[in-house]
Amino acid sequence: MCTNFKTPTAIDGTVTVGRSLEFPTLLPTSLAVLPSNHAGASVVPVGHNSALTWTASYGVVGLAAFGNAQWMLDGMNTAGLSGHLLYMPGFCTYAPAKDDATDVSEVDLLAFLLGTCGSVAEVKEAVKSVNVWGYDPGMGFAPPSHFLFHDTTSSIAIEFRPEGMSVVDNPTGVATNSPFLDWHLVNVNNYVGFSATVDGPTQIGGQTFKALGQGEGVRGMPGDYTPPSRFIRALSLVQLADQPKTSTEAEQLALHILNTFDIPAGLIKEPGANGEIIDSITVWDAIANLSELRYAYRTHSDPTVYVVDLKTTDFTASARTVELSWAGDFTSVTV
């Protein structure tokens, strides 16, 4: 489970993107940096010799899996483009590898597109020339996925359907998981009419009835953690939130919205690979400030929000990973 959204443009022009990753605790993640001239090459199936290769034009910062800086789950580049790999069980059909120079695995796709594209429009063009196949990075299966990309003016989803890869414009800037985006957009019609205000009292048979408290305007907003419900909740929060004034307020708005999707250990359990029951939790949250080129994150067990300033990051050094902090505490004060 994952949730992804773009906040309203701030009065000063800032655009931020929030993303949570909900998954079992077995997915190792590191902070990763790819240089602006990164020479990338996708993994290939056993027995294959040809794969997509590329030389990057943009530096990339993000969160990567299994200690490989190129296997990014989430990130943004120095052009202000963000990309996000989200889980898509039951609604993902990767293409067979062709053993030619177009093959790129799903775990390499984000690094390729963020490294070579400066806008959503460029991503649309770049994916026309690649063949995305499914690779198992160490999970026991090729993780089904879809990809979301945002720049300051547009958003898209890249989906892998039985008939082939599909690039879908996303007018809401919101995404979760299964099913495909077009279904979620139709489902929005079931939830029109949410309001930040409370209707006035009404008279029935000479008796006055009124709301018992604030929040009546969003009665019926889904509160569970299924992908359809999280999509509606994220879209509603983005649409109803006050427009932030500054870059700082835009980042904090993204954080407040992410708070509403936080899953502690014990709330959702599922069977693991060996049949044991494991927790699905919010492993980490990330915020990409597309305007100020800041990438922030926090982890499940450290409430501190850490931020990387892409404007001062060294993108001339080699690709690298940095361990995340998984043990934090509240900040003490003296009174």
C-alpha positions in Angstrom: 0.0 0.0 0.0 1.2 3.5 -0.8 -0.3 7.0 -1.1 0.9 9.7 -3.4 -0.4 13.3 -3.9 0.5 16.8 -5.1 -0.5 19.6 -2.7 -2.1 22.8 -4.0 0.3 25.4 -5.4 1.4 27.8 -2.7 0.9 31.5 -3.1 4.6 31.9 -3.6 4.4 29.3 -6.4 5.8 26.3 -4.5 4.6 22.8 -5.4 5.2 19.8 -3.2 4.5 16.1 -3.5 3.8 13.7 -0.6 4.3 10.0 -0.6 4.0 7.2 2.0 5.2 3.7 1.6 3.2 1.1 3.5 4.7 -2.4 3.3 5.8 -5.3 5.5 8.9 -4.5 7.5 11.0 -6.7 5.3 11.9 -4.1 2.7 15.3 -2.6 3.3 15.6 1.0 2.1 18.4 3.5 2.0 18.8 7.2 1.0 20.4 7.2 -2.5 22.1 9.7 -4.7 22.8 9.2 -8.5 25.2 11.6 -10.1 24.2 14.0 -12.9 26.3 11.9 -15.4 25.3 8.5 -14.0 26.0 5.7 -16.5 23.0 3.5 -16.0 22.4 -0.1 -17.2 19.3 -2.2 -16.4 19.6 -5.7 -15.1 18.7 -8.4 -17.6 17.2 -11.9 -17.3 19.5 -14.8 -17.0 20.8 -15.8 -20.5 20.1 -12.3 -22.0 22.9 -10.0 -23.0 21.2 -6.8 -24.2 19.5 -4.1 -22.0 18.8 -0.4 -21.9 21.8 1.8 -21.1 21.7 5.5 -20.5 23.8 8.5 -19.4 22.0 10.8 -17.1 21.5 14.6 -17.5 20.2 15.2 -14.0 21.2 14.4 -10.5 18.7 12.3 -8.5 18.0 11.9 -4.8 15.6 9.4 -3.4 14.9 6.2 -1.4 16.3 3.0 -2.9 15.8 -0.7 -2.1 18.3 -3.5 -1.3 21.3 -1.2 -1.0 21.4 -0.5 -4.7 21.3 3.3 -5.4 19.8 2.7 -8.9 16.8 0.6 -7.6 14.8 3.7 -6.5 11.3 3.4 -5.1 10.9 7.2 -4.8 12.9 10.3 -5.8 13.3 13.6 -7.5 15.8 15.2 -9.8 17.5 18.5 -10.2 15.0 19.6 -12.8 12.1 19.4 -10.2 10.6 16.2 -11.5 9.5 13.6 -9.0 8.9 9.9 -9.6 7.3 7.2 -7.4 7.0 3.4 -7.7 3.8 2.2 -6.0 2.6 -1.4 -5.5 -0.1 -2.6 -7.9 -1.1 -6.2 -7.0 -3.5 -7.9 -9.4 -3.3 -5.0 -11.9 0.2 -5.2 -13.4 1.3 -7.2 -16.4 4.9 -6.7 -17.4 6.1 -7.4 -20.9 8.5 -10.3 -21.7 12.1 -9.2 -22.1 13.1 -8.8 -25.7 16.9 -9.2 -25.2 17.5 -5.9 -27.0 18.6 -2.4 -26.1 15.0 -1.5 -25.0 14.7 -3.8 -22.0 14.5 -2.1 -18.6 13.4 -3.7 -15.4 10.8 -2.1 -13.1 13.4 -1.6 -10.4 15.6 0.4 -12.8 12.9 2.4 -14.5 12.7 5.3 -12.0 16.5 5.9 -12.1 16.4 5.9 -15.9 13.5 8.4 -16.2 14.5 10.7 -13.4 18.1 10.7 -14.7 17.2 11.6 -18.3 13.9 13.5 -18.2 13.3 17.1 -17.0 9.5 17.1 -17.2 6.4 15.0 -17.3 6.2 15.7 -21.1 9.7 14.2 -21.5 8.8 11.1 -19.5 5.9 10.5 -21.8 8.3 10.5 -24.8 11.0 8.5 -23.1 8.8 5.5 -22.2 7.7 5.1 -25.8 11.1 3.6 -26.6 11.5 1.1 -23.6 10.2 -2.3 -22.8 9.5 -2.8 -19.1 10.0 -6.4 -17.8 9.5 -7.7 -14.3 12.6 -8.5 -12.2 12.8 -10.1 -8.7 15.2 -7.9 -6.7 15.2 -10.3 -3.8 11.6 -10.4 -2.7 10.8 -13.8 -4.2 8.8 -12.3 -7.0 8.8 -9.3 -9.4 6.9 -6.7 -7.5 3.8 -5.5 -9.4 3.9 -1.8 -9.7 2.8 1.4 -11.4 4.7 4.7 -11.6 3.6 8.2 -10.8 5.4 11.3 -12.1 4.9 15.0 -11.2 6.3 18.3 -12.2 5.0 21.7 -11.2 2.2 21.7 -13.8 1.2 18.1 -14.6 1.0 14.5 -13.4 0.8 11.1 -15.0 0.5 7.4 -14.2 2.4 4.7 -16.0 0.5 1.4 -15.8 1.2 -2.1 -17.2 -1.9 -3.6 -18.6 -2.5 -6.9 -20.3 -2.6 -5.1 -23.7 0.7 -3.2 -22.9 2.1 -0.2 -21.1 -0.3 2.7 -20.7 0.5 6.4 -19.9 -2.5 8.1 -18.3 -2.8 11.8 -17.5 -3.7 12.3 -13.8 -5.7 15.5 -13.4 -6.1 14.9 -9.6 -2.3 14.5 -8.9 -3.4 11.7 -6.5 -2.6 7.9 -6.6 -2.8 4.9 -4.4 -2.8 1.3 -5.5 -5.1 -1.1 -7.4 -7.1 -0.9 -9.5 -6.1 1.2 -12.5 -6.3 5.0 -12.3 -9.3 5.4 -14.6 -11.4 3.3 -12.1 -10.4 5.6 -9.2 -11.3 8.7 -11.3 -14.8 7.3 -11.9 -15.1 6.4 -8.2 -14.6 10.1 -7.3 -18.2 10.7 -8.6 -19.5 8.8 -5.6 -18.0 11.3 -3.2 -18.7 14.8 -4.6 -20.0 17.4 -2.2 -17.6 17.2 0.7 -17.4 20.6 2.4 -15.2 22.2 5.0 -18.2 23.9 6.5 -21.3 22.7 8.4 -24.8 23.2 7.0 -27.1 25.2 9.2 -29.9 23.8 11.3 -33.0 22.3 9.6 -36.6 22.0 10.7 -38.5 18.7 10.6 -42.0 18.6 12.0 -41.5 21.7 14.0 -38.3 20.5 15.6 -34.9 21.9 15.0 -32.0 19.5 14.1 -28.4 20.6 13.7 -25.0 19.0 13.5 -23.6 17.8 16.8 -20.1 19.0 16.0 -17.6 20.3 13.4 -16.6 18.1 10.5 -20.2 17.2 9.4 -19.2 18.5 5.9 -17.0 15.5 5.4 -19.3 12.8 6.8 -18.9 9.7 4.7 -15.2 10.3 3.9 -13.7 6.8 3.9 -11.4 6.2 6.9 -10.1 2.7 6.1 -6.8 1.8 4.4 -7.9 0.2 1.2 -6.6 1.8 -2.0 -10.0 3.2 -3.1 -10.6 4.8 0.3 -7.1 6.3 0.6 -7.5 7.8 -2.9 -10.7 9.5 -1.9 -9.3 10.7 1.4 -6.1 12.0 -0.1 -8.0 13.8 -2.8 -10.5 15.3 -0.4 -7.7 16.6 2.0 -5.8 18.1 -0.9 -8.9 19.8 -2.3 -10.2 21.1 1.1 -6.9 22.2 2.6 -6.2 26.0 2.7 -3.8 27.2 0.1 -0.3 27.4 1.6 1.4 30.7 1.5 5.1 29.8 1.5 7.4 26.9 0.6 7.6 26.0 4.3 3.8 25.9 4.6 3.6 23.7 1.5 6.0 21.2 2.9 4.2 21.1 6.2 0.8 20.7 4.5 2.2 17.6 2.8 3.4 16.3 6.1 0.0 16.9 7.8 -1.8 15.0 5.0 0.7 12.2 5.3 -0.1 11.9 9.0 -3.6 10.8 8.1 -2.3 7.7 6.4 0.1 6.5 9.1 -0.2 2.8 9.9 1.3 1.6 13.2 2.4 -1.9 13.8 -0.4 -4.3 14.6 -3.2 -2.5 12.6 -2.7 -4.5 9.4 -1.3 -8.0 9.3 -0.6 -10.3 6.4 1.1 -13.7 5.7 4.8 -13.6 5.0 6.7 -15.7 2.5 7.1 -18.5 5.0 3.5 -18.4 6.2 4.3 -16.3 9.3 2.1 -13.3 10.1 3.9 -10.0 9.7 2.9 -6.4 10.1 2.3 -4.0 7.2 3.3 -0.5 8.4 4.1 2.9 7.1 7.8 2.2 6.5 8.6 5.8 5.6 7.1 9.1 4.3 8.8 11.4 1.7 8.1 14.9 0.5 9.5 16.3 -2.7 9.5 20.1 -3.0 9.6 20.5 -6.7 10.1 24.2 -6.7 12.8 24.6 -4.0 14.5 21.2 -4.9 14.3 19.8 -1.4 13.7 16.1 -0.6 12.5 15.3 2.9 11.8 12.0 4.6 11.1 10.3 7.9 11.0 6.7 8.9 8.6 4.6 11.0 10.7 4.5 14.1 12.2 8.0 13.9 9.8 10.9 14.0 12.5 13.4 12.9 12.0 14.8 9.4 15.3 14.9 7.5 15.8 16.9 4.4 18.3 16.9 1.5 18.9 20.1 -0.4 19.5 19.2 -4.0 20.9 22.6 -4.7 23.9 21.9 -2.5 24.2 18.1 -3.0 27.4 16.9 -4.8 26.2 15.3 -8.0 29.7 14.9 -9.4 30.6 12.0 -7.0 29.7 8.4 -7.7 26.4 6.8 -7.0 26.0 6.1 -3.3 23.6 5.1 -0.5 23.3 6.3 3.0 21.7 4.3 5.8 18.4 5.8 7.1 17.8 6.5 10.8 15.5 3.8 12.2 15.9 4.8 15.9 14.8 8.2 16.9 13.1 9.9 19.8 11.2 13.1 20.7 13.2 16.3 21.3 13.7 17.1 25.0 13.1 20.6 26.3 13.9 22.0 29.7 11.1 23.9 31.6 
